[in-house]
């Protein structure tokens, strides 16, 4: 399994979805998730963790930064 260096979730007002950015070294992967805009931080973090696992990354110990 790969390990992400940084994970960030931010609201994309154009697509009206949360954008999860996964950074591993120089590589940055962007994935969208369907959590509602007013979702609490716990739900956004859970969606980001699921995205990590779905893309083959370890979810342990990675902090998810949330930008609203």
Secondary structure by P-SEA (a helix, b strand, c coil): cccccbbbbbbcccccbbbbbbbcccbbbbbbbcccccccaaaaaaaaaaaaaaaccccccbbbbbcc
